[in-house]
């Protein structure tokens, strides 16, 4: 009887009735950790940079040993430039984006875990005199073929403006930034996207070693305004928030700002022609940072 009574008292204690916990609480493990990794051209402390110049960061996040990491967010002056979901214990991410036109960019890197634990790291970047946007390059009248076009080349590299078939693109996946397909069944119709988007049912890219992501924001400018673009700062600042991973329902005249997340470079494309069929094509002109 004595042993039974002791067991009952122990059970009561473990249930917290006595105010004592017999297991480690959710908060005992602590918050996740986040740090900026040092290295060549990487920013780890407050600094200054010219408007439209690319800011390079490498972020290392790690769980507390119990709660997995679920959300990684980067905000610049309270505007999110990265918002990524995950389910992992540890990761390293390279984050590149441009210095805005503000006198000071207040950048906050935040990691959250499954129990809403979080940690943040803050950096301030002052605006330095001059422009760091560099030069622009143009790719005029690029034809991208839809997925069922015979011998079609629907994959594009921003590095050289060359288009590829799906088979050839797979061998240089690290250089592929844009692709085109037609999908009327989903209501998306003419779509420009990238390998890093959700392409289920359209392309199987599971064998690719690299899946680059490009994001898009729709703009409202006319043909004359598009052709008059000469300022790299304009191109950079046109991408003002975190864009979508697809530019859908494209028609002639549609214009989108975009960011190539693999390099942190920005650009704008305009649709010159769109043939809405799964064996059709889209023709675009691109202006972007060199």
C-alpha positions in Angstrom: 0.0 0.0 0.0 2.8 2.3 0.8 4.4 1.8 -2.6 1.0 2.4 -4.3 0.5 5.7 -2.4 4.0 6.9 -3.4 3.2 6.2 -7.0 -0.1 8.1 -6.9 1.7 11.1 -5.3 4.3 11.0 -8.0 1.6 10.9 -10.7 -0.1 13.9 -9.2 3.1 15.8 -9.2 3.8 14.9 -12.8 0.4 16.2 -13.8 1.3 19.5 -12.4 -1.3 19.5 -9.6 1.5 20.2 -7.1 3.0 22.9 -9.3 6.1 20.7 -10.2 6.7 19.5 -13.7 8.4 16.1 -14.3 9.2 16.8 -17.9 11.1 19.6 -19.7 8.7 22.4 -20.6 8.4 23.9 -24.1 10.2 27.0 -23.0 13.1 25.3 -21.2 14.7 24.5 -24.6 15.0 28.2 -25.4 14.6 30.1 -28.6 16.1 29.1 -32.0 19.3 30.9 -33.0 20.1 33.1 -36.0 23.4 34.6 -37.1 24.9 36.4 -40.0 27.9 34.6 -41.5 31.0 36.5 -42.3 32.8 36.1 -45.6 33.9 38.0 -48.7 31.3 40.6 -49.8 29.0 39.5 -47.0 27.4 42.0 -44.6 27.4 41.2 -40.9 27.3 44.7 -39.3 25.8 48.1 -39.9 27.3 49.6 -43.0 26.6 52.0 -46.0 25.9 51.3 -49.6 24.9 53.1 -52.8 21.3 53.1 -53.9 20.4 50.0 -56.0 23.6 48.2 -55.1 23.2 44.6 -54.2 23.4 43.7 -50.5 24.7 40.2 -49.8 24.0 38.3 -46.6 24.4 34.7 -45.5 22.2 33.6 -42.7 22.6 30.6 -40.4 19.6 29.4 -38.4 19.4 26.5 -36.0 16.7 25.0 -33.8 16.8 24.8 -30.0 17.1 21.0 -30.1 13.4 20.4 -29.7 11.2 22.6 -31.9 11.7 22.5 -35.7 12.2 25.7 -37.7 9.1 26.7 -39.7 9.4 30.3 -40.9 12.3 32.5 -42.2 11.4 36.2 -42.8 13.5 39.1 -43.9 12.0 42.6 -43.7 13.5 45.9 -45.1 11.9 49.0 -43.6 8.9 46.8 -42.5 8.4 45.4 -46.0 9.0 41.7 -46.3 11.5 40.8 -49.0 11.8 37.1 -48.0 9.0 35.0 -46.5 9.8 31.3 -46.6 8.2 28.3 -44.9 10.1 25.2 -44.0 10.3 22.2 -41.7 13.9 21.7 -40.7 16.3 21.8 -37.8 19.1 23.9 -39.4 19.9 25.8 -42.6 22.1 28.3 -44.3 20.6 30.8 -46.8 22.2 33.4 -49.0 19.9 36.5 -49.2 20.6 39.2 -51.8 18.5 42.3 -52.5 19.1 45.9 -53.4 19.7 48.9 -51.3 16.6 51.0 -51.4 16.3 54.8 -52.0 15.7 55.4 -48.3 18.4 57.2 -46.3 18.5 54.2 -44.0 17.5 50.6 -44.6 16.5 48.9 -41.4 16.8 45.2 -42.1 15.5 42.5 -39.8 16.2 38.8 -40.2 13.8 36.5 -38.2 13.5 32.8 -37.6 10.5 31.1 -36.0 9.9 27.6 -34.8 6.8 25.4 -34.6 6.0 26.6 -31.0 6.2 30.3 -32.0 9.7 30.7 -30.5 11.7 33.2 -32.5 15.0 35.0 -32.8 16.0 38.1 -34.8 19.1 39.9 -36.1 19.0 43.5 -37.2 21.2 45.5 -39.5 21.1 49.1 -40.7 22.5 50.2 -44.1 23.0 53.9 -44.6 22.7 55.4 -48.1 26.0 56.3 -49.7 26.3 58.9 -52.4 26.0 57.6 -55.9 24.2 54.7 -57.6 25.2 51.1 -57.4 22.7 49.8 -59.9 25.4 49.2 -62.6 24.5 48.9 -66.2 21.4 47.4 -68.0 21.2 44.8 -70.6 18.3 44.1 -73.1 17.1 40.8 -74.5 14.6 41.8 -77.3 11.9 39.6 -78.7 12.7 36.3 -77.0 10.5 33.5 -78.0 9.6 30.9 -75.4 7.7 27.8 -76.6 5.0 26.1 -74.6 5.5 22.6 -73.2 4.0 20.6 -76.1 5.6 22.5 -78.9 7.7 20.1 -81.0 11.4 20.9 -80.4 10.2 23.9 -78.4 12.6 26.0 -76.3 10.7 27.2 -73.3 13.6 27.7 -70.8 15.7 30.8 -70.5 19.0 31.8 -68.9 19.3 35.4 -67.7 23.1 35.1 -68.0 23.1 35.1 -71.7 19.5 35.3 -73.0 19.8 31.8 -74.6 16.7 29.6 -74.7 16.8 25.8 -74.2 14.7 22.7 -74.6 13.7 21.0 -71.4 16.3 18.3 -72.0 19.1 20.7 -72.7 18.1 23.0 -69.8 18.4 20.2 -67.3 22.1 19.9 -68.0 22.6 23.6 -67.2 19.9 23.9 -64.5 22.1 26.3 -62.4 21.7 28.8 -65.2 18.0 28.5 -65.9 15.9 31.4 -64.5 12.7 31.5 -66.5 10.3 29.1 -68.2 7.0 29.3 -70.1 4.0 27.0 -70.2 0.3 27.1 -71.0 -2.3 25.6 -68.6 -5.9 26.4 -69.3 -7.2 23.7 -67.0 -6.0 25.6 -63.9 -7.2 29.0 -65.3 -3.6 30.2 -65.4 -3.4 30.1 -69.2 -0.1 31.8 -70.4 2.4 31.5 -67.5 6.0 32.7 -67.0 7.5 31.1 -64.0 10.8 29.5 -63.0 12.1 26.1 -61.9 11.7 26.9 -58.2 7.9 27.4 -58.5 5.2 24.7 -58.1 5.1 23.1 -61.5 3.3 19.9 -60.5 1.5 18.4 -63.5 3.4 20.6 -66.0 7.1 19.7 -65.8 8.9 17.1 -63.8 12.2 18.7 -62.7 12.9 16.3 -59.9 16.2 15.3 -61.5 17.5 18.9 -61.7 20.5 19.7 -59.4 19.4 23.4 -59.0 16.0 24.9 -59.1 16.3 28.7 -59.3 13.4 30.9 -58.3 12.3 34.2 -60.0 9.5 36.3 -58.5 7.2 38.8 -60.3 5.2 42.0 -59.6 2.8 43.3 -62.2 3.5 46.9 -63.4 1.4 49.5 -65.1 3.5 51.2 -67.8 3.0 51.6 -71.5 5.2 50.5 -74.4 6.9 54.0 -74.7 7.7 54.1 -71.0 9.1 50.6 -71.2 11.3 51.4 -74.2 12.6 54.5 -72.4 14.0 52.7 -69.4 17.7 53.6 -69.0 18.2 53.9 -65.3 19.2 50.8 -63.3 17.8 52.4 -60.1 14.3 52.5 -61.7 14.6 48.8 -62.6 15.6 47.9 -59.0 13.0 50.1 -57.3 10.2 48.8 -59.5 10.4 45.6 -57.5 9.0 47.0 -54.2 7.7 43.9 -52.4 8.1 40.1 -52.4 6.7 39.1 -55.7 4.7 36.0 -56.8 6.4 32.9 -58.2 4.3 33.0 -61.3 3.2 35.7 -63.8 -0.2 34.3 -65.0 -2.8 34.9 -67.7 -0.3 36.9 -69.7 -1.6 39.0 -72.6 0.1 41.3 -75.0 1.2 44.5 -73.2 1.5 42.9 -69.7 4.6 44.2 -68.0 6.2 42.7 -64.9 9.1 43.6 -62.6 11.1 40.6 -61.5 13.9 39.5 -59.1 16.2 36.7 -59.9 16.8 35.2 -56.4 19.9 33.2 -57.5 21.8 36.4 -58.1 19.8 39.1 -56.4 19.5 41.0 -59.7 16.3 42.8 -60.9 14.6 43.3 -64.3 11.4 44.1 -66.1 9.8 42.1 -69.0 7.0 43.1 -71.4 4.9 40.7 -73.4 5.0 41.3 -77.2 3.0 38.3 -78.3 1.1 35.4 -76.7 -0.3 32.4 -78.5 -2.5 30.6 -75.9 -2.0 27.0 -76.6 0.0 24.1 -75.0 2.0 24.1 -78.3 2.0 27.8 -78.6 4.5 30.5 -77.5 5.0 33.8 -75.8 7.4 36.5 -77.1 8.9 38.9 -74.5 11.5 41.7 -74.2 13.6 41.9 -71.1 15.6 44.7 -69.5 17.7 43.9 -66.5 20.8 44.5 -64.5 24.0 43.2 -66.0 
